[in-house]
Amino acid sequence: MSRFNSKPVVVKYEASPTGRKFHRSSADTRMVMGPVGSGKSTMAINELIMLAVQQVPDKWGERTSKWLIVRETYPQLRNTVFESFKMWLRPNGTTVRYTESAPMRIRWTDRLSDGSKMNAEFIFLAVKDPSDYENVKSFEITGAFINEAGAMDYDVVSVVNSRIGRFPPPVDAVDEDAPITQTALLIDSNPPDEDSWMSKAFDNPPQHWDLWKQPAAILEDSNSDVGWKLNPEGENFKYLGVGPEKYYLDKVSGMTREQIRVLFEGKFGVTSHGKAVYRRQFNDDMHVSNSKLRAVKGQKLYLGWDFGKGGEALTIAQKTPTGCMRVLASLVAENIGLHDFAKNIVKPHMDKYYPKEEWPMTSIISVGDPSGVSSHGLSKDTLNYFDVLNNSKDGVFGNWFTTRPAKSNHIELRLNAVRYYLTGSTTSGAPAFQLNKECGKLRRGFNAGYAYKRMQVSGDARYKDKPDKNDFSHPHDSLQYICLEAHPKYNELVKHTSFVTREVVDKVINY
């Protein structure tokens, strides 16, 4: 047990715009997400200190509380939030004791100006997997702070939340019917994967939760030497010891686009174990719509199908008269087969958004994986995958439109067809590719999920020649068939594509 007696050192805490909203909230659970260095943990620490001070004195005149601070490992706790807690408590209290052995603890006891006594304990606990949950269940606490929660399973949030509001005991209270006056679950994180529980929480906030996303620290700037500039709306800049320029701008040159997106822009990312296929062409801010894209009546629909054993995918798009490929929808299914996918998922979607009366056969161009001419994986009574869609007797769309094999199944040709739109401009100068923001799988694939898998070899990093087959490859394959079909200069595309080496992978096709 160590002890320090602090002199009243002045350490100013000035809440950011997000911090002010965070502190004003009375929600049971408060969660903030933002870029590194944005002051997330600082606002949570100061909120816990304020909540401790605001406890109503018990029958002995003590403001008693117990708070749990959680992160994945003890080294992470010790090097970050534990040290920060000590820094912020020193100017507030003259009697602070701390224990650095696991679980680490800070005990704050002081006589306040109103005569009451401060009696607050902060316990720092590492929780990484289910085997640690029993340790959490041994605590009865007033409230908690989960630091970098995006790296954890939602089960951690649930088990911590189940221990809140259990301290102090009712028998200690002046009013036994309301023993705890200030309690909360505070959560912070850098952005995790787009498919994480945290992303879902922001899309559909749970009851009694308040959630905030902090502004990006940096913005793209074509006029800057490094391609980025500080965001005037960025938070916590003045508290970065080395200055925001050195903290952010000096580091971007050594980072991938996805790293910048997550760590500095504060946007949800995609977990990847390889090199994103379109990393040099796709820009999330430029290529993803701000609002839901809707089909334009009178313009043809492009449908692209990818077939597989239970891994079916369909992409629906339109090409505008100015040359923009607008991706409207992406439908994906697992373990149901093509017939059920087409009948139970695709057709209801088509009937709702693209009815036959408005998009007859002449208004639909439908292409699919050329390997679908084989019956592999289908029942012995079915000729091939295209028959499942086209057969006039029992085909799902036989009386509406016909699906035919795409022009080619060569991967480089397909990839370059997509790159053509990603790198192009319309006749009006706008980007030639727009992705509906609701196409989550496609979007995550563009950002990192659709990737060349890294090879397990020594020396410099090497990657496989073809994109990895994973959850993102099916919708991306279906999009490629559309871009190949809609390419205005298919023969030129073939001429500029290498069929021997993969050197063209990073080549920008733009003519």
Summary of the structure (lengths in Angstrom):
residues: 511
radius of gyration: 28.2
end to end distance: 70.8
largest distance: 87.2
contacts: 1610
relative contact order: 0.10
helix: 33%
strand: 23%
